[in-house]
Amino acid sequence: MAPQTGPREKGTPSIPAFPQLFTWEEIRIHNGRGQGREQWLVIDRKVYDVSEFSKRHPGGSRVISHYAGQDATDAFVAFHQDKSLVKKYMKPLLIGELAPDQPSFESNKKVSDFRELRCNIEKMGLLRPNYFFFSLIFLHLLVLDAASWLMVWYFGISLVPFVFSFLSDVFVSQIQMGWFQHDLGHCSVFRKPRWNRLLQIVMINVLKGMPASWWNHLHNQHHAKPNCFRKDPDLNMHPLLFSLGKTLSVEVWKRRLNDRKLELLAPLALVPFFQLSIFYFAIKRKKWLVSTASLSGKLQKCYCIHLHLLLVRYLESTWFIWVSQMNHIPMDIDYDKNEDWVSTQLHATCNVNQSVFNDWFTGHLNFQIEHHLFPTMPRHNYWKVAPLVKSLCDKHGIEYKSKTLLRAFVDILHSLKDSGEHWLEAYVHG
């Protein structure tokens, strides 16, 4: 390595007069966990010190830290649309580059021609959104959401308008609104990130009551390191609610955590418990429902709207969880192995077979593989890039897994059952 050009404060890199040359061994130890907790990463053979910048990173502090000590080129390209603009802000972070005798990425990363595939996809225009497609989605969900509430308000709380309003709100408006804000969070609806962020705030903050910054902070981490424990927030349910994956399930016993038997009971007991509880209080207690007859007309409508909202939110969240987890929970779950971008995504992700219903029901997240490889790609182009991704996987011997919708749901339960059995085996024989 070339000598330092002068002292510099921690996390405040200076720009050397000539490039400092680093080896992968030197970069690997700056992973945020060693002495000084410095965080270095590599993008296009350039070495950057992001120790302080990670705290003000627009995409969240943790997502950039997850690549400390690693090559982050493919992740950087996948998440940023205007790369030339972003690189201007990266100049003060530059501390050097890889030595000429060093490979462009770590030796364990094999799929290098993915970058060529991405260049071809950009030239084909598959990363450009179709505004007519997203306009139809936006308009139809807004009209149906408004219609569902007006139906209850105008026709009252009798059974027929309540049921029609409920079905319209759950099965079309609210869940489709969730898929649409997901598109906006990935900046795949507009070419300008600013417009995506503004409309996402309207959709999720105003219409759904959740902070967009919270969603993006967690979801970006999931895409950066899917199914990597302590880096993918979607796995934070382990080990408090569920035991996930063979490695982690065995580790639960070895660490002798408290209430270990809950690991086996939760997959079977918790979901039915929540279902029965909500339906019991919302439907089964007839005295509670009948008591609304003593209320005035406006109060009855307000009561009905609150009940409507409760049931909508419950079924919407259940729908969302099953769809979002059917592509990940049955796949490999482990600690970060620092694999190449394609292997990282394919080992943690699978698809559900394409059909008109599956596309609508999942918000095109049945193409989860393509979505994870190209997170900013508009969803209407997933089916076009799928054959190219399959060819790349076949070339490198990586399994491209696709299944039926029912099989995907069943595999969630099988995966939880297998994880529990791994825990039990470690408990019995440990």
Phi, psi and chi 1 to 4 in degrees:
 res  aa     phi    psi   chi1   chi2   chi3   chi4
   1 MET       -  140.9 -176.1 -175.7   78.0      -
   2 ALA   -68.7  150.3      -      -      -      -
   3 PRO   -65.7  154.1   24.9  -35.1      -      -
   4 GLN   -64.4  146.7  -64.9  -80.0  -10.1      -
   5 THR   -81.4  -12.2   57.5      -      -      -
   6 GLY   163.5  166.0      -      -      -      -
   7 PRO   -67.8  149.2   26.4  -34.9      -      -
   8 ARG  -143.1  149.2   60.5 -175.6  177.5   87.1
   9 GLU   -72.1  155.4  -63.5 -179.2   11.0      -
  10 LYS   -59.1  129.7  172.6 -173.4  169.4 -176.6
  11 GLY    76.7    1.7      -      -      -      -
  12 THR  -122.2   81.3  -50.3      -      -      -
  13 PRO   -67.9  142.3   25.8  -33.1      -      -
  14 SER   -98.7  155.1   59.7      -      -      -
  15 ILE   -92.6  112.3  -57.4  177.1      -      -
  16 PRO   -71.6  155.3   27.2  -34.1      -      -
  17 ALA   -68.3  -30.6      -      -      -      -
  18 PHE  -132.4  150.7   55.9   91.1      -      -
  19 PRO   -66.1  132.4   22.4  -31.8      -      -
  20 GLN   -79.6  140.8  -58.5  177.7   62.1      -
  21 LEU  -107.1  132.9  -55.9  179.2      -      -
  22 PHE  -125.0  156.4  -62.0   98.7      -      -
  23 THR  -103.9  164.7   65.6      -      -      -
  24 TRP   -64.7  -30.9  -80.6  111.5      -      -
  25 GLU   -63.2  -39.8  -73.0   73.3   16.9      -
  26 GLU   -68.4  -38.7  -68.6  172.1  -58.8      -
  27 ILE   -69.2  -38.7  -66.1  166.4      -      -
  28 ARG   -61.5  -33.2 -165.9  174.1  -64.8  116.5
  29 ILE   -79.4  -12.2   62.5  176.8      -      -
  30 HIS   -95.9   62.7  -67.7   84.1      -      -
  31 ASN  -105.4   12.9   55.0   13.7      -      -
  32 GLY    86.4   -2.0      -      -      -      -
  33 ARG  -114.3  -11.9  -64.6 -170.5  -64.9  -88.8
  34 GLY   -87.2 -164.5      -      -      -      -
  35 GLN   -65.1  129.6 -175.4  177.3    3.9      -
  36 GLY    87.0  -18.1      -      -      -      -
  37 ARG    53.8   35.9  -64.2 -172.2  176.9  -85.0
  38 GLU   -74.7  146.4  -70.5 -169.3  -30.1      -
  39 GLN  -122.2  110.4  -60.6  175.7   -0.5      -
  40 TRP  -111.9  148.6  -64.4    2.6      -      -
  41 LEU  -146.7  164.6   52.7   77.9      -      -
  42 VAL  -117.4  132.3  177.6      -      -      -
  43 ILE  -134.4  118.5  -61.8  174.8      -      -
  44 ASP    52.3   45.4  -71.1  -31.4      -      -
  45 ARG    71.4   -2.1  -62.5 -172.6   62.1   87.0
  46 LYS   -89.8  140.3  -55.2  -67.6 -175.7 -178.3
  47 VAL  -104.0  128.4 -177.9      -      -      -
  48 TYR  -122.9  141.9  -61.6   90.2      -      -
  49 ASP  -100.3  109.0 -175.9  -14.8      -      -
  50 VAL  -109.0   21.3  -63.2      -      -      -
  51 SER   -55.2  -47.9  -55.5      -      -      -
  52 GLU   -91.3  -34.8  -68.2  -61.5  -39.2      -
  53 PHE   -62.8  -30.8  173.4   75.4      -      -
  54 SER   -57.3  -28.2   62.8      -      -      -
  55 LYS   -71.2  -23.3  -60.3  174.7 -176.4  177.8
  56 ARG  -118.8   17.1   59.4 -177.9 -172.2  -86.7
  57 HIS   -62.8  125.2  177.5 -125.5      -      -
  58 PRO   -58.0  -29.6  -24.5   34.7      -      -
  59 GLY   -85.4    2.1      -      -      -      -
  60 GLY   113.6  146.1      -      -      -      -
  61 SER   -71.4  -34.1   60.2      -      -      -
  62 ARG   -79.3  -33.4  -66.4 -174.3  179.7  179.9
  63 VAL   -63.2  -37.6   64.9      -      -      -
  64 ILE   -76.8  -31.1 -167.2  171.3      -      -
  65 SER   -68.6  -25.6  -60.3      -      -      -
  66 HIS   -64.8  -17.7  -68.5  -22.9      -      -
  67 TYR  -105.1   11.2  -84.6   90.5      -      -
  68 ALA   -61.7  131.2      -      -      -      -
  69 GLY    81.9   10.9      -      -      -      -
  70 GLN  -133.9  169.5  -57.0  177.7   11.6      -
  71 ASP   -80.2  127.4  175.2   66.0      -      -
  72 ALA  -118.4   19.7      -      -      -      -
  73 THR   -60.5  -51.4  -57.0      -      -      -
  74 ASP   -66.5  -37.7  -69.3  -39.5      -      -
  75 ALA   -65.3  -41.8      -      -      -      -
  76 PHE   -60.7  -46.2  171.5   81.1      -      -
  77 VAL   -65.6  -38.3  172.4      -      -      -
  78 ALA   -67.1  -35.8      -      -      -      -
  79 PHE   -92.1  -19.8  -76.6  111.8      -      -
  80 HIS  -113.1  129.9  -60.9   93.0      -      -
  81 GLN   -87.2  -52.3  -68.0  174.6  -50.5      -
  82 ASP   -93.0   81.0 -167.1  -14.7      -      -
  83 LYS   -69.8  -33.6  -59.4  171.1 -172.6   60.2
  84 SER   -64.2  -38.8   58.1      -      -      -
  85 LEU   -67.0  -43.6  174.9   63.0      -      -
  86 VAL   -63.4  -39.1  175.3      -      -      -
  87 LYS   -65.9  -23.7  -73.5 -175.6  176.6 -179.6
  88 LYS   -64.6  -37.9  -68.2 -179.4 -179.4  178.8
  89 TYR   -76.9  -15.3  -67.6   94.9      -      -
  90 MET   -86.4  -15.9  -66.1  169.7   56.5      -
  91 LYS   -55.8  -42.9  -72.3 -177.7  178.9 -179.7
  92 PRO   -66.8  -15.3  -20.9   33.2      -      -
  93 LEU   -90.1  -10.7  -50.0  176.3      -      -
  94 LEU   -70.4  128.2 -178.7   65.7      -      -
  95 ILE  -121.1   -6.2   60.4  173.6      -      -
  96 GLY   161.7 -158.5      -      -      -      -
  97 GLU  -152.3  171.0   59.6 -174.7   43.6      -
  98 LEU   -68.6  143.4  -69.9  172.3      -      -
  99 ALA   -63.7  151.5      -      -      -      -
 100 PRO   -56.9  -29.8  -25.2   34.6      -      -
 101 ASP   -84.7    2.4   62.2  -23.0      -      -
 102 GLN   -95.2  139.5  -64.3  -66.0  -57.4      -
 103 PRO   -67.7  164.0   24.2  -32.8      -      -
 104 SER   -72.1  -17.7  -64.4      -      -      -
 105 PHE  -149.2  167.6   41.9   82.7      -      -
 106 GLU   -60.1  154.7  -60.8   95.3  -41.4      -
 107 SER   -64.9  -24.4   58.5      -      -      -
 108 ASN   -82.7   -4.7   62.4  -49.7      -      -
 109 LYS   -95.2  117.0  -62.6 -177.9  177.4 -179.8
 110 LYS  -102.0  -35.6  -54.3  -61.6 -178.3 -176.9
 111 VAL   -85.4   90.9 -174.3      -      -      -
 112 SER   -93.9  -20.1   58.9      -      -      -
 113 ASP   -83.6    5.3   47.9   -8.2      -      -
 114 PHE   -62.8  -33.8  170.1   74.8      -      -
 115 ARG   -65.1  -34.4  -62.6  175.0 -173.3  179.6
 116 GLU   -66.9  -40.9  179.9 -178.4   -8.1      -
 117 LEU   -61.1  -42.5  172.1   62.0      -      -
 118 ARG   -63.8  -40.8  178.5  169.2 -179.9  105.6
 119 CYS   -60.2  -41.9  -70.9      -      -      -
 120 ASN   -64.8  -38.6  -67.7  -25.7      -      -
 121 ILE   -67.4  -37.9  -73.4  173.0      -      -
 122 GLU   -64.0  -40.8  -69.9  179.7   -6.5      -
 123 LYS   -65.7  -31.4  -66.8  176.8 -178.6  178.1
 124 MET   -76.0   -7.6  -65.1  167.4   63.3      -
 125 GLY    77.5   19.9      -      -      -      -
 126 LEU   -80.1   -5.2  -63.4 -178.1      -      -
 127 LEU   -98.5    2.5  -63.4  179.6      -      -
 128 ARG   -92.8  133.6  -69.0 -163.7  -66.3  -92.9
 129 PRO   -77.3  153.0   28.3  -34.3      -      -
 130 ASN   -99.0  105.7 -176.5  -34.8      -      -
 131 TYR   -65.4  -31.4  -66.5  131.2      -      -
 132 PHE   -65.7  -40.7  179.6   72.1      -      -
 133 PHE   -59.7  -49.8  172.6   86.4      -      -
 134 PHE   -74.0  -26.8  -74.4  113.5      -      -
 135 SER   -65.5  -40.9  -63.9      -      -      -
 136 LEU   -63.8  -41.7  -70.3  179.5      -      -
 137 ILE   -62.8  -46.5  -70.7  179.5      -      -
 138 PHE   -63.3  -45.2 -179.5   63.4      -      -
 139 LEU   -68.3  -41.8  -70.4  175.6      -      -
 140 HIS   -69.8  -34.2   99.1  -82.8      -      -
 141 LEU   -74.5  -34.0   64.1   87.2      -      -
 142 LEU   -68.6  -42.9  -76.2 -173.4      -      -
 143 VAL   -63.3  -44.4  169.0      -      -      -
 144 LEU   -70.7  -34.5  -72.0  169.4      -      -
 145 ASP   -66.1  -44.3 -171.8   52.1      -      -
 146 ALA   -64.4  -40.6      -      -      -      -
 147 ALA   -64.3  -37.2      -      -      -      -
 148 SER   -64.7  -39.7   66.4      -      -      -
 149 TRP   -75.2  -39.4  -67.4  107.7      -      -
 150 LEU   -65.1  -32.2  -70.4  173.8      -      -
 151 MET   -61.7  -44.2 -165.5  178.7  -58.3      -
 152 VAL   -68.6  -42.9  171.8      -      -      -
 153 TRP   -67.0  -37.5 -171.3 -101.9      -      -
 154 TYR   -84.3  -45.0 -175.9   79.4      -      -
 155 PHE   -90.9   -8.8  -69.3  102.1      -      -
 156 GLY    92.5 -166.5      -      -      -      -
 157 ILE  -105.2   20.2   59.2  172.9      -      -
 158 SER   -66.2  164.1   58.1      -      -      -
 159 LEU   -61.6  -46.4 -179.6   61.9      -      -
 160 VAL   -63.3  -53.0  173.7      -      -      -
 161 PRO   -64.6  -33.0   20.0  -32.0      -      -
 162 PHE   -63.5  -44.7 -178.9   85.5      -      -
 163 VAL   -65.6  -45.4  169.7      -      -      -
 164 PHE   -63.6  -41.2  -86.6   96.5      -      -
 165 SER   -64.2  -43.5  170.9      -      -      -
 166 PHE   -62.1  -47.2  175.5   72.3      -      -
 167 LEU   -65.1  -39.6  -66.4  177.6      -      -
 168 SER   -64.0  -40.9  171.3      -      -      -
 169 ASP   -72.5  -42.5 -154.4   17.8      -      -
 170 VAL   -75.4  -54.3  173.1      -      -      -
 171 PHE   -81.8  -10.1  -70.0  101.4      -      -
 172 VAL  -126.9  -57.2  179.8      -      -      -
 173 SER   -74.2  -62.2  176.8      -      -      -
 174 GLN   -66.0  -45.9  -72.7  -61.1  -41.6      -
 175 ILE   -70.3  -37.5 -166.7   64.5      -      -
 176 GLN   -68.7  -30.7  -64.6  -59.5  -34.5      -
 177 MET   -64.3  -36.9 -164.2  179.6  -65.4      -
 178 GLY   -64.6  -42.8      -      -      -      -
 179 TRP   -65.2  -37.1  -56.2  142.2      -      -
 180 PHE   -68.1  -42.0 -174.4   56.2      -      -
 181 GLN   -66.6  -27.7   79.5   80.4   21.2      -
 182 HIS   -64.0  -42.0  173.2  -99.7      -      -
 183 ASP   -59.9  -44.1  -64.3  -34.5      -      -
 184 LEU   -64.8  -38.8  -67.5  164.6      -      -
 185 GLY   -62.0  -27.8      -      -      -      -
 186 HIS   -92.3    5.6  -77.5  -70.6      -      -
 187 CYS    56.3   41.7  -64.1      -      -      -
 188 SER  -108.1    2.3   61.7      -      -      -
 189 VAL   -95.0  -43.4  177.4      -      -      -
 190 PHE  -116.6  157.0  -59.8  101.6      -      -
 191 ARG   -75.0  -30.0  -65.3 -173.0 -176.6 -178.0
 192 LYS   -89.6  121.4  -64.9  -69.4 -174.8 -179.9
 193 PRO   -55.5  -33.6  -26.5   35.1      -      -
 194 ARG   -59.9  -42.6  177.8 -178.3  -60.8  178.2
 195 TRP   -68.9  -35.0  -68.9  108.0      -      -
 196 ASN   -62.3  -43.8  -73.9  -77.2      -      -
 197 ARG   -65.9  -41.8  -61.6  -55.4 -176.4 -158.4
 198 LEU   -64.5  -46.5  -71.9  175.2      -      -
 199 LEU   -69.8  -31.8 -173.1   54.0      -      -
 200 GLN   -63.4  -38.7 -173.2 -167.3   23.6      -
 201 ILE   -61.5  -40.8  -70.2  174.0      -      -
 202 VAL   -63.4  -45.0  173.4      -      -      -
 203 MET   -70.6  -46.4  -61.1  -58.8  -63.7      -
 204 ILE   -96.5  -39.0 -170.1  170.6      -      -
 205 ASN   -72.8  -50.6  -70.7   48.8      -      -
 206 VAL   -82.0  -50.0  178.7      -      -      -
 207 LEU   -87.1  -22.0  -61.9 -179.5      -      -
 208 LYS  -119.0  -10.9  -62.6 -174.5   73.5   65.8
 209 GLY    76.2   30.3      -      -      -      -
 210 MET  -129.6  148.3  -66.4 -172.9  -64.6      -
 211 PRO   -76.6  130.2   25.1  -31.8      -      -
 212 ALA   -65.0  -36.1      -      -      -      -
 213 SER   -63.2  -38.5   57.9      -      -      -
 214 TRP   -62.4  -47.6  167.2   80.9      -      -
 215 TRP   -60.7  -49.5  166.4  -89.5      -      -
 216 ASN   -64.3  -39.5  -66.8  -29.2      -      -
 217 HIS   -60.0  -43.8  174.1   65.4      -      -
 218 LEU   -76.5  -42.1  -64.2  179.4      -      -
 219 HIS   -71.6  -33.8 -161.4   60.7      -      -
 220 ASN   -62.9  -38.4  -72.5  -19.9      -      -
 221 GLN   -64.5  -41.3  -66.6 -179.2   70.0      -
 222 HIS   -58.9  -42.5  162.9   70.3      -      -
 223 HIS   -72.6  -31.9  -89.0  -91.0      -      -
 224 ALA   -69.3  -41.7      -      -      -      -
 225 LYS  -138.7   70.0  -66.7  -71.4 -175.8  179.1
 226 PRO   -65.6  137.4   25.7  -34.8      -      -
 227 ASN    61.7   20.4  -79.0   12.4      -      -
 228 CYS  -100.4  109.8  -66.0      -      -      -
 229 PHE   -59.8  138.4 -172.0   49.4      -      -
 230 ARG    75.0   -1.7  -56.4 -161.5 -174.7  -75.0
 231 LYS  -122.1  -27.2  -67.9 -170.1  175.0 -177.4
 232 ASP  -100.2  110.5 -178.1   -4.1      -      -
 233 PRO   -62.1  -21.2  -20.1   31.8      -      -
 234 ASP   -64.1  -15.3  -72.8    4.4      -      -
 235 LEU   -96.7    7.2  -58.4 -177.6      -      -
 236 ASN   -67.7  -11.4  -74.2  -12.7      -      -
 237 MET   -68.6  -18.8   67.9 -175.3   79.4      -
 238 HIS   -87.1  132.0  173.2   91.7      -      -
 239 PRO  -104.7   16.4   36.4  -32.6      -      -
 240 LEU   -70.8  -40.1  -62.4  178.2      -      -
 241 LEU  -108.3  -45.3  -67.5  180.0      -      -
 242 PHE  -131.8  153.0  -62.1  101.8      -      -
 243 SER   -99.2  124.9  176.4      -      -      -
 244 LEU  -120.8  128.5  -59.2  174.5      -      -
 245 GLY    76.2  152.7      -      -      -      -
 246 LYS   -65.7  -49.9 -179.7  177.5  179.7  179.2
 247 THR   -59.8  -47.5  -59.1      -      -      -
 248 LEU   -70.8  -34.7  -57.4 -177.4      -      -
 249 SER   -66.3  -41.5  -61.2      -      -      -
 250 VAL   -66.9  -36.1  172.7      -      -      -
 251 GLU   -66.8  -30.0 -173.5 -179.5   70.6      -
 252 VAL   -56.8  -46.2  168.0      -      -      -
 253 TRP   -69.6  -41.2  162.7 -114.5      -      -
 254 LYS   -61.3  -30.9  -68.9 -177.7  177.3  179.9
 255 ARG   -85.7   -5.8  -68.5 -170.8  175.1 -175.2
 256 ARG    53.1   57.2  -70.6  173.0  168.1   79.1
 257 LEU   -74.1  155.9  -62.9  178.5      -      -
 258 ASN   -72.9  155.7  -64.6  -33.0      -      -
 259 ASP    54.5   47.4  -61.0  -34.9      -      -
 260 ARG   -67.5  -30.5  -67.6 -175.5  -63.1  -91.3
 261 LYS   -67.1  -19.2  -67.8 -175.9  178.9 -179.8
 262 LEU   -62.9  -25.7 -179.3   63.0      -      -
 263 GLU   -59.0  -36.4  -56.4  -75.2  -33.4      -
 264 LEU   -83.2  -32.9  -64.3  175.8      -      -
 265 LEU   -80.8  -31.7  -63.6  176.3      -      -
 266 ALA   -58.6  -46.2      -      -      -      -
 267 PRO   -58.2  -31.8  -25.1   35.2      -      -
 268 LEU   -95.7  -28.9  -61.9  178.2      -      -
 269 ALA   -98.4  -37.2      -      -      -      -
 270 LEU   -69.6  -45.7  -73.9  177.9      -      -
 271 VAL   -63.8  -50.2  173.6      -      -      -
 272 PRO   -60.0  -33.9  -23.6   34.8      -      -
 273 PHE   -62.1  -47.8  171.4   76.6      -      -
 274 PHE   -64.9  -39.1  -71.4  132.6      -      -
 275 GLN   -61.6  -50.1  -70.1  176.2  -19.8      -
 276 LEU   -64.4  -37.1  -69.0  175.0      -      -
 277 SER   -63.3  -49.1  -62.7      -      -      -
 278 ILE   -67.0  -44.5  -70.1 -178.6      -      -
 279 PHE   -67.8  -30.5  -80.5  108.4      -      -
 280 TYR   -65.0  -48.5  175.6   76.3      -      -
 281 PHE   -75.7  -26.7  -74.3  108.0      -      -
 282 ALA   -92.2  -24.9      -      -      -      -
 283 ILE  -128.4  -46.8  -63.3  176.2      -      -
 284 LYS   -70.3  -30.6  -64.3  -61.0 -176.6 -178.0
 285 ARG   -80.4   85.8  -65.9 -174.3   63.5 -180.0
 286 LYS   -63.1  -32.2  -64.3 -178.3  179.9  179.4
 287 LYS   -61.4  -38.3  -68.4 -177.2 -180.0  179.3
 288 TRP   -65.3  -42.0  179.2   39.1      -      -
 289 LEU   -70.2  -42.4  -62.7  176.6      -      -
 290 VAL   -66.8  -29.8  171.9      -      -      -
 291 SER   -62.7  -16.5   65.3      -      -      -
 292 THR   -69.8  -14.2   59.8      -      -      -
 293 ALA   -63.5  -26.4      -      -      -      -
 294 SER   -80.1   -7.5   61.3      -      -      -
 295 LEU   -83.0  159.5  -60.1  174.7      -      -
 296 SER   -70.6  168.2   65.3      -      -      -
 297 GLY   -59.5  -44.8      -      -      -      -
 298 LYS   -67.5  -37.3  -71.0 -173.6  177.3 -179.4
 299 LEU   -68.5  -35.9  -73.9  178.1      -      -
 300 GLN   -61.7  -42.2  -74.0 -175.8   21.8      -
 301 LYS   -65.1  -41.0  -70.0  178.4 -179.5  178.9
 302 CYS   -63.7  -41.2  -70.3      -      -      -
 303 TYR   -61.7  -45.2  164.4   81.8      -      -
 304 CYS   -63.7  -38.3 -170.5      -      -      -
 305 ILE   -65.6  -39.4  -72.7  175.1      -      -
 306 HIS   -66.2  -41.1  -81.0   85.4      -      -
 307 LEU   -64.3  -42.1  177.4   59.4      -      -
 308 HIS   -57.6  -46.8  177.1  -76.3      -      -
 309 LEU   -64.1  -40.5 -176.6   60.9      -      -
 310 LEU   -60.7  -48.7  171.5   67.3      -      -
 311 LEU   -68.4  -38.1  -66.0  175.5      -      -
 312 VAL   -61.8  -48.1  164.7      -      -      -
 313 ARG   -63.7  -38.1  -71.4  -69.1 -179.8 -117.8
 314 TYR   -65.2  -51.6  165.6   68.9      -      -
 315 LEU   -70.0  -34.0  -69.9 -179.0      -      -
 316 GLU   -63.4  -45.2  176.2 -159.2   -1.8      -
 317 SER   -66.0  -37.2   61.4      -      -      -
 318 THR   -63.5  -46.3  -58.0      -      -      -
 319 TRP   -57.9  -48.9 -176.0  -18.7      -      -
 320 PHE   -61.4  -44.5  175.6   82.5      -      -
 321 ILE   -63.5  -44.7  -70.8  -62.5      -      -
 322 TRP   -63.9  -42.0  -80.6   87.2      -      -
 323 VAL   -69.1  -43.1  169.1      -      -      -
 324 SER   -72.4  -28.3   62.1      -      -      -
 325 GLN   -95.6  -13.8  -64.3  -54.0  -46.1      -
 326 MET   -66.5  -21.2   68.1 -178.4 -178.9      -
 327 ASN   -91.7   -8.8  -52.8   99.5      -      -
 328 HIS  -125.1  -47.6  -63.4  -62.3      -      -
 329 ILE   -55.5  -39.9  -68.1  -63.6      -      -
 330 PRO   -75.6   -5.7  -17.8   32.9      -      -
 331 MET   -92.6 -175.1  -56.1  -59.2  -71.4      -
 332 ASP   -64.8  131.6  -66.0  -22.0      -      -
 333 ILE  -127.8  120.8  -61.4  176.3      -      -
 334 ASP  -162.2 -174.8 -152.3  -29.3      -      -
 335 TYR   -75.9  164.2  -69.4   94.3      -      -
 336 ASP   -62.5  123.8 -178.3   17.9      -      -
 337 LYS  -102.2    2.4  -62.5  178.5 -179.4  178.7
 338 ASN    53.5   51.6 -170.5   19.9      -      -
 339 GLU   -85.2  171.7  -62.9  179.6  -53.2      -
 340 ASP   -66.6  164.8   58.0   76.7      -      -
 341 TRP   -57.4  -45.2 -179.9 -105.4      -      -
 342 VAL   -65.1  -48.0  175.2      -      -      -
 343 SER   -63.1  -40.7  -60.5      -      -      -
 344 THR   -58.0  -44.9  -64.1      -      -      -
 345 GLN   -76.5  -40.8  -54.7  -58.5  -27.5      -
 346 LEU   -71.6  -34.2  -92.9  -67.8      -      -
 347 HIS   -71.4  -19.4  -69.1  164.2      -      -
 348 ALA  -108.6    1.7      -      -      -      -
 349 THR  -140.8  145.6  -50.3      -      -      -
 350 CYS  -139.6  166.6   65.9      -      -      -
 351 ASN  -105.8  165.4  -83.1    4.3      -      -
 352 VAL  -116.3  138.3  168.9      -      -      -
 353 ASN   -52.7  144.3  -61.6  -19.2      -      -
 354 GLN   -76.7  139.0 -176.6 -171.8   19.4      -
 355 SER  -161.7  164.9   69.5      -      -      -
 356 VAL   -61.0  -41.7  173.6      -      -      -
 357 PHE   -66.7  -46.3  174.5   79.0      -      -
 358 ASN   -61.7  -39.5  -72.7   -9.6      -      -
 359 ASP   -60.1  -44.8  -68.8   -9.5      -      -
 360 TRP   -71.6  -46.7  170.4   81.9      -      -
 361 PHE   -62.0  -35.0 -174.4   81.7      -      -
 362 THR  -104.7    2.6   65.7      -      -      -
 363 GLY    62.8   33.3      -      -      -      -
 364 HIS    67.6   13.6  -70.4   85.3      -      -
 365 LEU   -81.0    4.1  -68.2 -177.4      -      -
 366 ASN   -67.9  -19.1   49.4  -33.4      -      -
 367 PHE   -95.1   54.7  -72.3   98.0      -      -
 368 GLN   -67.0  -32.9 -167.4   73.6 -135.5      -
 369 ILE   -62.4  -51.7  -68.1  174.6      -      -
 370 GLU   -63.3  -38.6  -72.6   71.5   25.8      -
 371 HIS   -62.9  -39.0  172.7   54.1      -      -
 372 HIS   -76.1  -33.4  -94.6 -104.4      -      -
 373 LEU   -72.0  -34.3  -69.8  175.6      -      -
 374 PHE  -130.5   74.9  -50.2   98.4      -      -
 375 PRO   -63.5  -22.5   18.7  -30.0      -      -
 376 THR   -94.4    3.9   61.1      -      -      -
 377 MET   -73.8  131.9  176.2  179.2  -73.4      -
 378 PRO   -60.8  139.3  -20.6   32.4      -      -
 379 ARG   -65.0  -22.1   55.6  164.7  136.1  154.3
 380 HIS   -71.5   -5.5   51.4   74.1      -      -
 381 ASN  -107.1    0.0  -73.5  -27.8      -      -
 382 TYR   -57.7  -44.8  -69.1  157.1      -      -
 383 TRP   -65.2  -25.2   68.0  -85.7      -      -
 384 LYS   -75.1  -34.5  -61.5  177.7 -178.1  178.1
 385 VAL   -89.2  -14.5   75.1      -      -      -
 386 ALA   -55.9  -45.5      -      -      -      -
 387 PRO   -61.7  -34.3  -23.2   34.4      -      -
 388 LEU   -68.3  -38.9  -57.3  177.5      -      -
 389 VAL   -66.6  -41.4  174.2      -      -      -
 390 LYS   -59.4  -42.8  -70.8  179.6 -177.3  178.1
 391 SER   -63.3  -40.5  -61.7      -      -      -
 392 LEU   -63.7  -42.4 -178.5   67.7      -      -
 393 CYS   -64.8  -42.2  -67.8      -      -      -
 394 ASP   -62.0  -38.6  -69.3  -19.6      -      -
 395 LYS   -62.3  -37.1  176.4 -179.2  177.4 -179.2
 396 HIS  -103.5    6.7  -67.0  -82.1      -      -
 397 GLY    68.7   29.6      -      -      -      -
 398 ILE   -99.3  130.7  -59.4  175.2      -      -
 399 GLU   -69.4  127.2 -177.0  179.5   10.8      -
 400 TYR  -103.3  100.2 -177.5   99.6      -      -
 401 LYS   -98.1  128.9 -175.4  175.2  -66.9 -174.1
 402 SER  -137.8  142.1 -175.1      -      -      -
 403 LYS  -144.6  173.5   59.1 -175.1   73.9  170.0
 404 THR   -74.8  161.7   64.6      -      -      -
 405 LEU   -63.0  -44.1 -176.6   63.3      -      -
 406 LEU   -63.5  -42.7  179.2   59.8      -      -
 407 ARG   -60.9  -37.9 -179.8   75.9 -100.7  171.6
 408 ALA   -64.7  -40.7      -      -      -      -
 409 PHE   -66.5  -43.7  -72.9  156.8      -      -
 410 VAL   -63.9  -36.7  171.5      -      -      -
 411 ASP   -64.2  -26.0  -77.8   -9.3      -      -
 412 ILE   -61.1  -48.0  -64.9  177.4      -      -
 413 LEU   -66.2  -41.6  -60.3  178.8      -      -
 414 HIS   -61.7  -38.8  -73.9  169.3      -      -
 415 SER   -65.9  -42.9  175.8      -      -      -
 416 LEU   -64.7  -38.3  -66.0  174.8      -      -
 417 LYS   -64.4  -44.6  177.1  176.4  178.1  -67.0
 418 ASP   -62.2  -40.7  -68.9  -18.1      -      -
 419 SER   -62.7  -41.3  -63.3      -      -      -
 420 GLY   -63.1  -37.6      -      -      -      -
 421 GLU   -68.6  -36.6  -70.4  178.0  -13.7      -
 422 HIS   -62.4  -41.6  -69.9  -49.7      -      -
 423 TRP   -62.5  -44.6  174.4   88.9      -      -
 424 LEU   -62.5  -41.6 -179.7   61.1      -      -
 425 GLU   -62.4  -40.6 -176.9  178.0   -1.9      -
 426 ALA   -67.9  -33.6      -      -      -      -
 427 TYR   -67.7  -42.1  174.9   82.2      -      -
 428 VAL   -74.7  -43.9  172.9      -      -      -
 429 HIS  -100.3   -0.6  -58.6  -72.7      -      -
 430 GLY   -77.2      -      -      -      -      -
